[in-house]
Every structure is written in structure tokens, then in C-alpha cells.
């Protein structure tokens, strides 16, 4: 899919999801993401075993997110998720950062395991990164137990010297 004029160079559907997000983090005086080169082409990680420094920094942020989710660490999640963060559930519901934090605090959401991670890709464009991966997810979401194969898309933005997640979407993989 081609980007349309005026939209970030992310795929148009993802751009529509994050289009309303603040661009304040693009301040040229802010710290630059690891290995960043402004105006370059998007970077795709072809081999998850040997990512470049920028891809590795995004993967490190993803691992910190995974640890926080598994521990239901709402303090860490609040730091990882941007203030304008949104989550799109497997049922298509749009959940805000505050709603998702409340779900973790109440126990309505708790992840027991995210195993067999595979098909991981990282694409970086400027201060934005998109990570996609597939894994087996076991836990509770919205009070419902789940044990399913899922594919997730995570959108990250470099803000204030670190990667912050601005949106993610979880989709069950049907047999």
C-alpha cells in the first residue's frame, strides 16, 4: 500500500490509527533514537537473530513491555505506553491507556504466558517503528480466559529519549 500525501511513511492503515497522535516528540532538539538517520528509507529487520542497533533498541523496548505485561506491572506499563496510547482488542474494541491499566489492576487482564514467539519483523521509519509478531497467548482478557495463537502489531514512537508504544492490536490466527 502506498502512503498518501501528508501521512507518515507508515502503511496507510497504521497511519490512520496513529494520525491523531501528537507530533510533539519530533522536536529536533529532543534526543535522537539509537542509530537514527533522519530522512532515510524504512528499515526492515530481515533476520531477528541479527538486528541492527535501531531494530535492537525497539526489540529491547518490546521485551520490557512483555516483562511488564507478564508481571501485571502497571507502573512500568504506564511508562511504556504513551499518554495517548490505544489498544485494539481481538474483538475490535478500542481501549485507552487508562482503561487498559485499570484492566490490569483489577485482574480482568492478566497474561500467564506469551510463548513460541515467531515471525518477528521490525520496520523503522524516522522516529516510528512497527513490530509484528506471532505467538501463543495464554491468560485473561476482559475477564475471559484465552489460549490462542495470535498475531500482534505494535507501533512505537521515539519520544523523550526512549521508545514508547502508541498503539497495538491483537488478532487471533484462525485455523
C-alpha positions in Angstrom: 0.0 0.0 0.0 1.3 3.5 -0.7 1.3 6.3 1.8 -0.8 9.3 0.9 0.5 12.8 0.9 0.7 14.3 4.4 0.7 11.0 6.2 3.8 9.4 7.8 5.5 6.8 5.8 3.9 4.0 7.7 1.3 1.9 5.9 -1.9 3.9 5.4 -4.0 1.8 7.8 -1.4 2.2 10.6 -1.1 5.9 9.8 -4.9 6.2 10.2 -4.6 4.7 13.6 -1.8 7.0 14.8 -2.6 10.0 12.7 -4.3 11.8 15.6 -1.3 11.3 17.9 0.8 14.2 18.9 3.8 15.0 16.9 5.4 17.0 19.7 8.1 14.3 20.1 9.5 15.2 16.7 11.2 18.3 18.2 14.7 18.4 16.6 16.2 19.3 20.0 15.0 16.0 21.5 17.3 13.1 21.8 17.6 11.0 18.6 16.7 7.3 18.6 19.7 4.9 18.6 21.4 4.9 15.2 18.8 7.2 13.7 19.4 8.8 10.4 16.8 11.4 9.5 15.1 11.2 6.1 16.3 7.6 5.4 14.2 4.8 4.0 12.3 2.5 6.2 14.4 -0.3 7.7 13.2 -3.8 7.9 14.7 -6.5 10.1 15.2 -9.5 7.8 16.8 -11.7 10.4 15.5 -11.4 14.0 18.8 -13.1 15.2 21.0 -10.3 13.9 19.1 -7.0 14.1 20.9 -3.7 13.7 21.2 -1.2 16.6 17.9 0.6 15.9 16.0 -2.6 15.5 17.6 -4.0 18.7 16.6 -0.9 20.6 12.9 -1.5 19.5 13.1 -5.2 20.4 14.6 -4.3 23.8 11.5 -2.0 24.4 9.2 -4.8 23.3 10.9 -7.2 25.8 10.5 -4.6 28.6 6.8 -4.4 27.6 6.4 -8.2 27.6 8.0 -8.4 31.1 5.7 -5.7 32.4 2.6 -7.4 30.9 3.6 -10.8 32.4 4.1 -9.3 35.8 1.0 -7.0 35.5 3.4 -4.2 36.4 1.1 -1.2 35.9 3.9 1.3 36.9 6.1 0.0 34.1 3.2 -0.2 31.6 2.3 3.4 32.4 5.8 4.4 31.4 6.0 2.2 28.3 2.6 3.3 27.0 2.4 6.8 25.6 -0.3 9.1 27.2 -2.3 8.8 24.0 -1.8 5.0 23.7 -4.7 2.9 22.4 -5.2 -0.9 22.3 -7.4 -2.7 19.7 -8.6 -5.9 21.3 -9.2 -9.2 19.5 -12.9 -8.3 19.4 -12.2 -5.0 17.7 -12.8 -2.8 20.8 -10.7 0.4 21.2 -9.2 0.7 24.7 -7.4 3.7 26.1 -4.3 3.6 28.3 -6.2 4.3 31.4 -8.8 1.6 30.7 -6.1 -0.9 30.0 -4.2 0.0 33.1 -7.5 -0.4 35.1 -8.0 -3.9 33.5 -4.5 -5.0 34.7 -5.1 -3.5 38.2 -8.4 -5.3 38.6 -7.2 -8.6 37.2 -9.6 -8.6 34.3 -6.5 -8.7 32.1 -3.6 -10.9 33.1 -1.2 -12.7 30.8 0.1 -16.0 32.1 2.3 -16.8 29.0 3.3 -15.5 25.7 5.3 -18.4 24.2 6.6 -19.7 20.9 7.3 -16.2 19.6 7.9 -16.2 15.9 7.6 -14.3 12.6 9.0 -11.2 14.3 9.6 -8.2 12.0 10.7 -4.7 12.8 10.3 -1.7 10.4 11.6 1.7 11.3 10.8 5.0 9.6 12.3 8.1 11.3 11.0 8.2 14.9 8.4 5.5 14.3 8.7 1.7 14.4 6.3 -1.1 13.6 6.8 -4.5 15.1 4.8 -7.5 14.1 5.0 -11.0 15.7 3.1 -14.2 16.2 2.9 -16.1 19.4 0.8 -18.4 21.6 -1.1 -16.4 24.3 -2.5 -17.7 27.5 -4.2 -15.5 30.0 -7.3 -13.5 30.8 -8.6 -10.6 28.7 -11.7 -8.7 29.6 -12.4 -11.4 32.2 -12.3 -14.2 29.6 -9.8 -17.0 29.6 -7.8 -17.3 26.4 -5.3 -19.8 25.0 -4.8 -19.0 21.3 -2.4 -18.3 18.5 -2.3 -14.5 17.9 -0.6 -12.1 15.6 0.2 -8.6 17.1 1.2 -5.3 15.6 2.9 -2.8 17.9 3.5 0.8 16.8 6.3 2.6 18.7 7.4 6.3 18.6 10.8 7.7 19.8 9.9 10.3 22.4 12.0 11.9 25.1 14.9 9.6 24.5 13.1 6.3 24.6 10.6 4.2 22.6 7.0 4.5 23.7 4.2 2.3 22.5 1.4 4.4 20.9 -0.9 1.6 19.8 -1.1 -2.2 19.4 -3.6 -4.6 18.0 -4.0 -8.3 18.8 -5.6 -10.6 16.2 -6.4 -14.3 16.7 -5.0 -16.6 14.0 -7.8 -18.8 12.8 -7.0 -22.4 11.9 
